[in-house]
Amino acid sequence: MMGSMITTRRPTSRRLALAVTVSLVALPALTGCSGGSDQSKTPTQVLAEAKKKLDDTSGVSIGLSAADIPKDTDALVEATGVGTHQPGFEGDLKMLVNNLSIKVPVIAVEGQVFAKLPFTTKYTEIDPADYGAPDPADLMDSTQGLSSWLTAVTGVKKGDQTRDGDKVLTTYTGTLPGSAVAPVIPSATPKADFDATFSIDDEGYLAAAEVVGPFYGDAGDVDYTIKLDDYGTDKDITKP
């Protein structure tokens, strides 16, 4: 009789606590595995949404820099300032002219570019092409500016994630046709292909764009990097 009895062991309170703890730990992991909206988007969709965010913002802080400028080349080396969707730009440009480095304050708006040239105290209208530089306001043009690169790029692949301060950036790489690059940086060879890397932050905003290719003919590849920050900047840019 005793041998035929089946004994059911009740879980102790310690085991119950352990089971609950395991369940609570596992739940977020299972939820994460189901994938959020960001995980369900293709790289092309991510870049398209980043374009919309850039096109919709009132303004951003822009930092442009170049590496590997060929010798004896007049070129845009740096640009720092605020770009708006007037479109407009106000800040500083650093250029190489006749192997001399020149940094000048610049205001670009309504299709005109004004610079305070060295040894002068007033702004003068200039043609930036004379200095191997673009109209910096064109960076913010929604059809041929920087944001257009995000939808013109082909063969897009998602890359690694990196941390930049409190932001997590995801890289996306692809190929940009020179015909899309040249409206932003006119020295780019229109018929060439350029390697592009876009860094998108965890809120879907474009944080940086890096483009490498023949910006100055056969002189060798140049690396241009453009960083964006302070989305939502509100600034009224006017002619000097």
DRENBA-829733 format. One line per 2 residues: number of its first residue (from 1); for each residue x, y, z of N, C-alpha, C, O. Coordinates in steps of 0.1 Angstrom, whole numbers. Each point is the difference from the previous one (the first is absolute). Example, Ala and Ser with C-alpha at 12.3 -4.5 7.8 and 13.67 -1.06 7.14 Angstrom:
BEGIN
1	132/-57/78/-9/12/0/9/12/0/10/0/7  -14/11/-14/9/11/0/-8/11/8/5/11/1
// end
This chain:
BEGIN
1	8/-12/0/-8/12/0/9/12/0/-3/10/-8  12/-10/17/9/12/1/8/1/-13/3/11/-5
3	1/-22/-1/8/0/-13/-8/6/-11/6/5/-10  -19/-6/10/-8/4/-11/-4/15/1/-5/6/-10
5	9/1/21/-4/14/1/9/9/-8/12/-3/0  -18/13/-6/8/10/-8/1/12/9/-10/6/3
7	22/-1/-1/2/12/8/2/12/-9/9/-1/-8  -17/11/10/2/12/-7/7/11/8/-5/3/11
9	17/1/-16/8/10/8/-4/14/-4/1/4/-11  -5/3/21/-4/14/-3/13/9/-1/9/-2/8
11	-9/11/-17/12/9/-1/2/8/12/-10/6/5  21/-4/0/3/8/11/-1/15/-4/0/3/-12
13	-1/6/22/-1/14/-3/13/5/-7/-1/9/-8  12/-15/11/12/4/-7/0/-3/-14/5/7/-9
15	-10/-20/5/-1/-3/-14/-10/8/-7/2/4/-12  -13/0/18/-10/8/-6/6/14/-3/-2/6/-11
17	10/-1/20/6/13/-2/10/0/-12/1/9/-8  7/-21/8/9/-1/-11/-7/-1/-13/5/6/-10
19	-16/-13/9/-8/-2/-12/-5/14/-5/0/3/-12  -5/5/21/-6/13/-3/11/9/-6/-2/7/-10
21	14/-8/17/11/8/-4/4/-3/-14/3/9/-9  -1/-22/6/4/-5/-14/-10/5/-10/4/5/-11
23	-17/-6/14/-11/5/-9/1/14/-3/-1/5/-12  4/3/22/1/15/-2/12/4/-8/-1/9/-8
25	12/-16/10/12/2/-8/-2/-4/-14/4/7/-9  -11/-18/7/-2/-5/-14/-10/8/-8/2/1/-12
27	-11/5/18/-11/7/-7/5/11/-9/-3/1/-11  12/9/17/5/10/-9/8/-5/-12/0/5/-11
29	8/-16/14/8/-6/-11/-9/-6/-11/3/2/-12  -14/-8/16/-9/-6/-10/-7/12/-8/-2/-1/-12
31	-1/11/20/-7/12/-7/10/6/-10/-4/4/-11  17/-3/15/10/6/-9/2/-8/-12/2/5/-11
33	-3/-19/12/2/-8/-11/-11/1/-10/2/-3/-12  -14/8/16/-11/2/-10/3/11/-9/-6/0/-11
35	15/9/14/4/11/-9/-9/12/1/-12/-2/-2  18/14/4/-8/12/-1/-1/5/-14/4/-6/-9
37	-10/18/8/-1/6/-13/13/2/-7/1/-2/-12  9/7/19/13/3/-6/6/-13/-6/6/0/-10
39	-7/-11/17/5/-13/-4/-7/-5/-13/6/-8/-7  -18/12/5/-8/-5/-11/3/8/-13/-5/-4/-10
41	12/16/12/2/8/-12/12/-4/-8/10/-5/6  -10/6/-19/11/-3/-8/10/12/1/-4/11/3
43	17/-13/-7/9/11/0/-5/12/-9/2/11/3  -8/-14/-14/-5/10/-9/-11/8/7/-1/12/-2
45	-8/-19/9/-10/7/8/5/9/11/-5/11/2  15/-16/4/7/8/11/5/13/-5/-1/11/6
47	8/-12/-18/6/12/-6/-10/10/-5/1/12/1  -12/-18/-7/-11/9/-5/-7/7/12/-3/12/-2
49	2/-18/13/-6/7/12/10/10/5/-5/11/5  18/-13/-5/10/9/4/-1/13/-9/2/11/4
51	-4/-14/-17/-1/12/-9/-12/8/3/1/13/1  -12/-19/2/-12/8/4/2/8/13/-4/12/0
53	11/-18/9/3/8/13/9/12/-3/-2/10/6  11/-12/-15/9/11/-3/-7/11/-8/2/12/2
55	-11/-16/-11/-8/9/-8/-10/8/8/-3/11/-3  -2/-18/14/-10/6/8/5/10/10/-7/8/6
57	20/-9/-2/5/8/11/2/14/-5/2/3/-11  -3/6/21/2/15/-3/14/3/-3/3/8/-9
59	6/-15/16/14/3/-3/9/-10/8/-5/-6/10  18/6/-13/9/-9/7/14/7/0/3/9/-7
61	5/-14/17/14/4/0/8/-9/-9/-2/-12/0  10/18/-9/7/-8/-10/15/1/2/6/11/3
63	1/-22/-3/15/0/0/5/-8/-11/-2/-13/0  9/19/-10/5/-7/-11/15/0/0/6/10/3
65	1/-21/-6/14/0/-1/5/-10/-11/-7/-9/-4  19/12/-1/6/-8/-11/13/-5/4/8/6/8
67	-5/-18/-13/13/-6/2/6/-4/-13/-7/-3/-10  21/3/9/7/-4/-12/-2/9/-12/-2/-4/-11
69	2/18/14/-2/9/-11/13/-1/-9/11/1/6  -12/-2/-19/12/-1/-8/8/13/0/-6/11/2
71	18/-12/-4/9/12/0/-3/9/-12/-4/-5/-10  5/18/12/-2/10/-10/-15/0/-5/-2/2/-12
73	-7/-5/21/-14/0/-4/-8/10/9/2/0/12  -9/8/-19/-9/10/7/-12/-8/5/-7/-7/-9
75	4/7/22/-10/-10/5/-7/6/12/6/8/8  -18/-13/-5/-6/2/13/5/-10/10/0/-12/-2
77	6/17/13/6/-8/10/-10/-3/12/-1/-11/5  -5/22/0/-9/-1/11/-12/10/-2/1/10/-7
79	-12/-13/14/-11/9/1/-7/-3/13/-3/-12/4  1/22/4/-7/-1/12/-11/11/1/3/12/-3
81	-15/-15/8/-10/10/1/-14/-6/1/-1/-12/4  -9/20/-6/-14/-4/0/-6/0/-14/1/10/-7
83	-7/-21/4/-8/0/-13/-15/-1/3/-4/-6/9  -3/13/-17/-15/1/1/-6/-4/-13/6/-1/-11
85	-19/-1/11/-8/-3/-12/-5/12/-7/-10/-2/-7  16/13/8/-4/12/-8/2/-3/-15/-8/4/-8
87	19/-10/3/11/-5/8/10/11/3/1/9/-8  7/-11/18/10/10/4/11/-6/8/-1/-12/5
89	12/19/-3/11/-5/8/7/13/5/2/10/-7  2/-11/20/8/10/6/11/-6/9/-3/-8/9
91	15/11/-12/11/-6/7/14/4/-6/2/11/-4  7/-21/4/13/3/-5/4/-11/-10/-3/-12/2
93	10/16/-12/6/-9/-10/15/1/1/6/11/1  1/-23/-2/14/0/-1/4/-6/-13/-4/-11/-3
95	12/18/-5/3/-4/-14/15/0/-2/7/8/6  -3/-16/-16/14/0/-5/-1/8/-13/-6/-4/-9
97	14/15/8/1/8/-12/14/2/-3/7/7/8  -2/-12/-19/15/2/-3/9/-5/11/10/6/4
99	-15/-18/2/8/-6/11/0/8/13/7/-4/9  -16/14/-8/-1/7/12/-13/-3/7/-10/-1/-7
101	10/0/20/-13/-3/7/-6/13/4/5/8/6  -18/-7/-10/-8/12/2/-13/-3/7/-7/-9/-4
103	5/15/16/-13/-2/7/-7/13/0/5/11/4  -18/-11/-9/-8/12/-1/-14/-2/5/-5/-11/-1
105	-1/21/8/-14/-1/3/-8/1/-12/3/7/-10  -14/-15/10/-8/-1/-13/-15/1/4/-4/-6/10
107	-4/13/-18/-15/-1/0/-5/-3/-13/4/6/-10  -12/-17/9/-5/-4/-13/-15/-1/1/-6/-7/9
109	-1/14/-18/-15/0/1/-5/6/-13/6/9/-6  -18/-14/2/-7/5/-12/9/-1/-13/0/9/-9
111	8/-20/9/8/-2/-12/13/8/-1/7/0/-10  -4/8/21/12/8/0/9/-4/11/-5/-4/11
113	18/6/-13/10/-3/11/8/12/3/6/6/-10  -5/-2/22/7/12/4/11/-5/10/-2/-8/9
115	14/14/-11/11/-4/9/8/12/4/1/10/-7  4/-11/19/9/11/5/14/-5/-2/6/-7/8
117	0/12/-20/12/-5/-5/12/5/9/-2/10/7  13/-17/-7/12/5/8/3/15/-3/0/5/-11
119	4/1/22/4/15/0/-12/9/-4/3/11/-4  -15/-16/6/-12/9/-3/-8/-1/13/1/-9/8
121	-10/19/-7/-9/1/12/-15/-1/-4/-8/0/9  6/-1/-22/-14/-1/-4/-2/-12/-9/9/-6/-6
123	-22/1/6/-3/-12/-8/-1/5/-15/-5/11/-3  10/-20/-6/0/3/-14/-6/-13/-7/3/-11/4
125	-12/14/-14/-5/-12/-7/11/-7/-8/8/7/-7  -8/-20/8/10/-8/-7/-6/-11/-8/-12/-4/2
127	19/-2/-11/-4/-12/-7/9/-11/6/12/-1/-2  -18/-8/11/8/-10/7/7/-9/-10/11/-6/4
129	-16/4/-16/7/-8/-10/14/5/-3/9/-8/-4  -7/21/5/13/6/-2/11/-5/10/12/1/-2
131	-17/-6/13/9/-5/11/-1/-15/1/5/-6/10  -11/-1/-19/-2/-14/0/-9/-5/11/1/-11/5
133	-11/20/-1/-9/-3/10/-15/1/-5/-2/6/-10  -7/-14/17/-14/1/-4/-7/12/7/6/6/9
135	-18/-4/-13/-9/9/7/-4/-8/13/-7/-10/-2  11/14/14/-3/-8/11/-15/-2/3/-4/-9/7
137	-4/19/-12/-14/-1/3/-6/-13/-8/-10/-5/4  17/1/-14/-5/-12/-8/0/-12/8/-6/-10/-4
139	14/9/15/0/-11/9/-14/-4/5/-3/-11/2  -5/21/-1/-14/-2/6/-11/-1/-10/-11/-1/3
141	15/2/-16/-11/-2/-11/-5/-14/1/7/-10/0  -21/9/0/-6/-13/2/0/-9/-12/-2/-12/1
143	5/18/-13/0/-8/-12/14/-3/-5/2/-11/-6  7/20/8/14/-2/-5/10/2/11/12/0/-3
145	-16/1/15/9/2/11/4/-13/7/-1/-11/-6  6/13/18/6/-12/8/-11/-10/2/3/-12/-1
147	-15/15/4/-10/-10/2/-3/-9/-12/-5/-11/1  7/17/-13/-2/-8/-12/9/-12/-1/-3/-10/-7
149	15/11/13/9/-11/0/-6/-13/7/3/-11/-4  -12/13/13/-6/-11/8/-9/-9/-9/-2/-11/3
151	-3/17/-13/-9/-8/-9/7/-3/-13/-6/-8/-8  17/15/5/7/-3/-13/10/-11/1/4/-6/-10
153	0/3/23/10/-11/2/-6/-13/-4/-12/-3/2  20/-6/-8/-4/-13/-4/9/-11/7/10/3/6
155	-16/-15/-6/7/-11/6/2/2/15/11/-3/5  -21/8/2/2/3/14/1/-12/9/-8/-10/-2
157	17/10/11/2/-11/9/1/6/14/7/10/3  -13/-17/7/0/4/14/14/-4/6/4/-12/-2
159	2/20/9/13/-3/6/0/-1/15/-10/-5/6  21/9/0/1/-1/14/-6/11/8/-4/10/-6
161	2/-12/19/-5/10/9/12/5/8/8/-8/5  -8/21/-2/11/6/8/-7/10/9/-12/4/-2
163	19/0/13/-6/9/9/8/14/-1/12/0/0  -20/10/-1/5/14/0/-6/8/11/-11/5/-1
165	18/-5/13/-6/6/12/-12/-8/4/1/-12/3  -13/18/-2/-12/-7/4/-8/-5/-11/-11/-5/2
167	17/6/-14/-7/-5/-12/5/-13/-6/13/-2/1  -21/-6/-6/4/-12/-7/-2/2/-15/-11/3/-4
169	22/-4/-3/0/2/-14/1/-13/-8/8/-8/3  -16/7/-14/0/-12/-8/5/5/-14/-5/10/-5
171	15/-17/-1/5/4/-13/-7/-7/-11/-4/-12/1  3/19/-12/-6/-6/-12/9/4/-12/3/12/-2
173	2/-21/-6/9/3/-10/-6/-3/-14/-10/-8/-1  15/14/-9/-5/-2/-14/8/8/-9/11/5/3
175	-17/-3/-15/7/7/-11/-8/12/-5/-12/-2/-3  18/13/2/-7/12/-4/5/4/-14/12/0/-2
177	-21/2/-8/5/5/-13/5/14/1/-5/8/8  15/-5/-16/6/14/0/-10/10/-3/1/12/4
179	-12/-16/-12/-10/10/-4/-8/5/12/-6/11/-1  6/-19/12/-7/4/12/9/8/9/-4/8/8
181	17/-11/-8/10/7/8/3/14/-5/1/9/8  0/-8/-21/5/13/-6/-9/12/3/6/11/2
183	-19/-12/-1/-8/12/4/3/5/14/-2/12/3  8/-20/6/3/4/13/15/5/0/3/10/6
185	6/-18/-12/14/3/-1/4/0/-14/3/-11/-6  -4/23/-1/1/0/-15/13/-6/-6/0/-3/-12
187	10/2/20/13/-5/-5/-1/-15/-2/9/-6/-7  -19/-1/12/-1/-14/-2/-2/-4/-15/-7/7/-7
189	14/-18/3/-2/-5/-13/-13/-6/-2/-4/-10/6  -5/16/-15/-14/-4/-1/-2/-15/-5/-10/-6/4
191	19/1/-12/-1/-13/-5/6/-11/8/0/-12/-3  6/16/14/7/-10/9/-9/-5/11/-11/6/2
193	15/-17/4/-7/-5/12/7/3/13/12/1/0  -19/2/10/6/4/13/-5/-10/11/-12/-4/0
195	21/1/9/-3/-9/11/-6/9/11/5/10/4  -17/-14/1/-7/8/10/-3/-8/12/-3/-12/0
197	5/19/12/-4/-6/13/-8/10/8/4/11/2  -16/-16/2/-9/9/7/-1/-6/14/-2/-12/2
199	2/21/8/-1/-4/14/-14/6/5/-2/12/0  -7/-21/4/-13/3/4/-1/-2/15/3/-11/5
201	-8/21/2/-1/-2/15/-12/-8/4/-8/-4/-9  6/1/22/-10/-9/5/-14/6/-1/-10/-7/2
203	9/20/-6/-13/6/-3/-3/1/-15/-10/6/-4  19/-11/-4/-3/0/-14/6/12/-8/-4/2/-11
205	11/7/18/6/12/-6/14/-3/-6/8/-8/5  -6/15/-16/14/-1/-6/9/8/8/-1/12/2
207	12/-19/4/10/7/8/12/3/-8/7/10/3  -4/-18/-13/12/3/-8/-1/-7/-13/-6/-11/-2
209	13/17/-8/1/-6/-14/15/1/-4/6/11/1  -1/-22/-5/14/0/-5/0/-5/-15/-5/-11/-3
211	11/19/-5/0/-4/-15/15/1/-5/7/10/2  -3/-21/-8/14/-1/-5/0/-3/-15/-8/-8/-5
213	16/16/-2/1/-2/-14/7/11/-7/7/8/6  -7/-8/-20/7/10/-8/-6/14/0/-8/3/-9
215	10/5/19/-5/13/1/8/10/-9/-6/10/-4  18/-14/1/9/10/-7/7/-8/-12/12/0/0
217	-20/-5/-9/5/-7/-12/8/-12/4/-4/-8/8  16/7/-15/8/-12/1/11/2/11/9/-7/2
219	-11/18/7/10/3/10/-1/-10/12/9/0/9  -19/-9/-9/-1/-9/11/-13/2/8/-6/10/-1
221	2/-20/8/-12/0/8/1/10/12/11/1/6  -22/6/-3/0/9/11/-12/-5/9/-10/-5/-5
223	12/7/18/-10/-5/9/-7/13/7/7/7/7  -20/-6/-10/-8/11/6/-9/-6/10/-7/-10/-2
225	7/16/14/-9/-4/11/-8/12/4/5/11/2  -18/-13/-1/-10/10/4/-7/-5/13/-6/-10/-1
227	7/18/12/-7/-4/12/-11/10/3/1/12/-2  -12/-18/7/-12/8/2/-4/-1/15/1/-11/6
229	-5/22/0/-4/0/14/-10/11/2/-3/8/-8  -3/-8/20/-10/11/4/-11/1/-10/-3/11/-4
231	-4/-22/1/-12/0/-9/-10/9/7/-1/0/12  -6/8/-20/-11/9/5/5/14/3/-7/8/5
233	20/-6/-8/5/14/1/-8/10/-8/-3/-3/-12  -1/14/18/-8/10/-6/8/13/-2/4/6/10
235	0/-3/-22/8/12/-3/-4/6/-13/-2/-6/-10  0/19/11/-4/8/-12/13/6/-6/6/9/6
237	-3/-14/-17/13/4/-7/-4/11/-11/-8/-2/-8  15/13/10/-3/12/-9/13/4/-7/11/-3/4
239	-13/10/-15/11/6/-7/7/10/9/-6/8/7  20/-7/-8/7/10/8/-2/14/-5/5/10/5
// end
